Amino acid sequence: MLAKRIIPCLDVKDGRTVKGVNFVDLRDAGDPVELAWQYSEQGADELVFLDITATHEKRKTTIELVKAVARQVNIPFTIGGGINELSDAEVLLNAGADKISINSAAVRNPTLIDELARSFGRQFVVIAIDTRVVDGKNFVFLRGGREKTDIETEEWVKEAEQRGAGEILLTSMDHDGTKNGFDNTFLKKINDTINIPLIASGGAGQQQHFVDVFQQTDVDAALAASVFHYGEILIPELKETLRTNGIVVR
């Protein structure tokens, strides 16, 4: 069995880490480079940085942040936000990122997934999907959750895999920041239909939620933000709890 991964996510706005509930009411959570170093020391398996206003404000992701993080940490990290073309991804790779995450740009121009996979390899391409239930169905949302599409999430996940996505980062907007647990029913449904790694995101509030998501859905990784940022869950303790429950971690 492959070891399950624990991934802290740092939402970055104006150079600071922020966290909200259901994508709104953002509050400061610290310096992203300092947090990255702390998580690396604690035993996080990977990190994800999302410049949450880059697409919205039509800005490019901060190259200097990537360089600073690459100097500080020795674990893989993914960067997302404002990546619209191959040249954006290339700059981030050269600055030290291990993977890039695209969301809105992939939906608007699906061939970008094909191009990225061809140019850099599938393992470099993470497709981030923000999903929310509307009238009983899960739909894809864009622009940091501001814009609903008519695309059903399950269909988009399948297309992303076919086009060359190496990994899917699936965030439940309904669960995000609520600390009531991951959307395990939907995550299992998605995980059963794809052959690439799935990262669960949205809803972690306690250690048991991580146990539940791995046991009930068999996702490859679980991502969280505020519970790590504010010290509510410590990664070494979380990994010990997972081991106690028979879940293989690094």
C-alpha positions in Angstrom: 0.0 0.0 0.0 1.3 3.4 -0.9 1.8 5.7 2.1 -1.0 8.3 2.5 0.1 11.9 2.4 -0.7 14.8 4.7 -0.6 18.2 2.9 -0.9 21.6 4.6 -2.4 24.2 2.2 -1.4 27.8 2.4 -3.9 30.2 0.7 -1.8 33.3 0.0 -3.2 36.8 -0.5 -1.0 39.9 -0.7 2.0 37.9 0.5 0.3 36.6 3.6 -1.4 33.2 4.5 -5.1 33.6 5.0 -8.0 31.3 5.8 -11.8 31.7 5.7 -15.0 29.7 5.9 -16.7 28.6 2.7 -14.2 30.8 0.8 -15.1 34.0 2.5 -14.4 36.0 5.8 -10.6 35.7 5.4 -8.3 36.2 8.4 -4.5 36.3 8.6 -2.7 33.1 9.4 1.0 34.1 9.1 4.0 34.3 6.9 3.8 31.6 4.2 7.6 31.0 4.0 7.8 30.7 7.8 4.8 28.3 7.9 6.3 26.3 5.1 9.5 25.8 7.0 7.6 24.8 10.2 5.5 22.2 8.3 8.6 20.8 6.6 10.1 20.3 10.1 7.0 18.8 11.5 6.9 16.0 8.8 4.4 17.3 6.3 4.7 15.2 3.1 4.0 18.0 0.7 2.8 21.6 0.6 0.3 23.4 -1.6 0.4 27.2 -2.1 -2.7 28.8 -3.7 -2.5 32.5 -4.6 -6.3 32.8 -4.1 -6.7 36.2 -5.7 -4.3 35.8 -8.6 -6.9 34.7 -11.1 -9.5 37.0 -9.7 -7.2 40.0 -9.9 -5.6 38.9 -13.1 -2.1 38.7 -11.5 0.6 36.2 -11.9 1.6 34.1 -8.9 4.5 35.6 -7.0 7.8 34.2 -8.3 9.7 35.5 -5.3 7.5 33.5 -2.9 8.3 30.3 -4.9 12.0 31.0 -4.7 11.9 31.8 -1.0 10.0 28.6 -0.3 12.3 26.5 -2.4 15.2 27.8 -0.4 13.6 26.9 2.9 12.0 23.5 2.5 13.1 20.1 1.3 9.7 18.6 0.6 7.7 18.8 -2.7 5.4 21.8 -3.1 2.7 22.7 -5.6 1.9 26.3 -6.6 -1.4 27.5 -8.1 -3.1 30.8 -9.0 -2.9 32.8 -12.1 -1.4 30.1 -14.3 -2.9 30.6 -17.8 -0.3 29.4 -20.2 2.8 27.2 -20.6 5.2 30.1 -20.0 3.6 30.8 -16.5 4.2 27.1 -15.5 7.8 27.1 -16.9 8.7 30.2 -14.8 7.3 28.6 -11.6 9.2 25.3 -12.3 12.4 27.2 -12.9 11.8 29.1 -9.6 11.7 25.8 -7.7 8.1 24.5 -7.6 7.7 20.8 -8.0 4.1 20.9 -9.4 1.7 23.5 -10.6 -2.0 23.6 -9.9 -4.5 25.0 -12.4 -8.2 25.5 -11.8 -10.1 28.2 -13.7 -7.6 28.3 -16.6 -8.1 24.6 -17.2 -11.9 24.9 -17.4 -11.8 27.8 -19.8 -9.1 26.2 -22.0 -9.1 22.4 -21.4 -6.3 21.9 -24.0 -4.0 23.6 -21.5 -4.0 20.4 -19.6 -2.8 18.4 -22.6 -0.1 21.0 -23.3 1.2 21.0 -19.8 1.3 17.2 -19.6 3.1 17.0 -22.9 5.6 19.7 -22.1 6.4 18.8 -18.5 5.0 15.3 -17.8 1.7 14.3 -16.1 3.3 14.2 -12.6 3.8 18.0 -12.8 0.1 18.8 -13.4 -2.4 19.1 -10.6 -6.0 20.0 -11.5 -7.6 21.8 -8.6 -11.4 21.7 -8.6 -13.7 23.7 -6.4 -17.1 21.9 -6.2 -20.4 22.8 -4.6 -23.8 21.0 -4.5 -26.6 22.9 -6.4 -30.0 21.2 -6.6 -28.6 17.9 -5.6 -25.7 17.8 -8.1 -22.0 18.7 -7.7 -20.9 21.5 -10.1 -17.5 23.1 -10.8 -17.0 26.7 -9.5 -14.3 29.1 -10.8 -12.6 32.3 -9.7 -12.0 31.3 -6.1 -15.6 30.0 -5.8 -17.2 33.2 -7.2 -18.5 31.8 -10.5 -20.7 28.7 -11.0 -20.3 26.7 -14.2 -22.7 24.3 -15.8 -20.1 21.6 -15.7 -20.8 18.6 -13.4 -17.8 17.9 -11.3 -17.7 14.1 -12.0 -17.5 14.7 -15.7 -14.8 17.3 -15.4 -12.7 15.0 -13.2 -12.8 12.3 -15.9 -12.0 14.7 -18.7 -9.1 16.2 -16.7 -7.6 12.7 -16.3 -8.0 11.8 -19.9 -6.3 15.0 -21.0 -3.2 14.3 -18.8 -3.8 15.5 -15.3 -1.4 13.7 -12.9 -3.4 14.4 -9.8 -6.8 15.9 -8.8 -7.2 18.3 -5.8 -10.9 18.3 -5.0 -12.2 20.9 -2.6 -15.7 20.8 -1.3 -16.8 24.4 -0.9 -19.8 23.3 1.2 -17.3 21.7 3.7 -14.5 24.2 3.4 -13.6 25.8 6.8 -16.5 24.2 8.6 -14.4 21.7 10.4 -17.2 19.1 10.2 -15.3 16.6 8.2 -14.5 15.8 4.6 -17.2 15.1 2.0 -16.4 11.4 2.1 -19.4 10.2 0.1 -18.6 12.3 -2.9 -14.8 11.7 -2.5 -15.3 8.0 -2.6 -17.5 8.3 -5.7 -14.8 10.3 -7.5 -11.9 8.1 -6.3 -13.6 5.0 -7.5 -13.9 6.4 -11.1 -10.3 7.6 -11.6 -6.9 6.0 -11.8 -4.8 9.0 -10.7 -4.2 10.3 -7.2 -7.0 12.2 -5.5 -6.3 14.8 -2.8 -9.2 15.4 -0.4 -9.8 19.0 0.6 -12.4 20.9 2.7 -13.7 20.2 6.1 -10.9 18.9 8.3 -11.5 19.8 11.9 -10.1 17.0 14.0 -7.7 14.0 13.7 -10.6 11.6 13.3 -11.7 13.3 10.1 -8.4 12.3 8.5 -8.8 8.7 9.8 -12.3 8.7 8.3 -11.4 10.1 4.9 -8.6 7.5 4.4 -10.6 4.6 5.7 -13.9 5.5 3.9 -12.6 6.8 0.6 -9.1 5.5 0.1 -7.9 8.9 -1.3 -4.2 9.3 -1.7 -3.8 12.5 0.3 -5.7 14.8 2.7 -5.2 18.5 2.7 -6.1 21.0 5.3 -5.3 24.6 6.3 -6.6 26.3 9.4 -6.3 23.3 11.7 -2.6 23.3 10.9 -2.0 27.0 10.8 -3.6 27.7 14.2 -2.0 24.6 15.9 -5.3 22.8 16.4 -3.8 19.6 14.9 0.0 18.9 15.0 1.3 16.8 12.1 3.4 14.4 14.2 0.4 13.6 16.4 -1.9 13.2 13.5 0.5 10.7 11.8 0.7 8.7 15.0 -3.1 8.6 15.2 -3.3 7.4 11.6 -0.7 4.7 12.2 -2.7 3.6 15.3 -5.7 3.2 13.0 -3.8 1.0 10.5 -3.2 3.7 7.9 0.2 3.7 6.3 2.0 7.1 6.5 5.6 8.2 5.9 
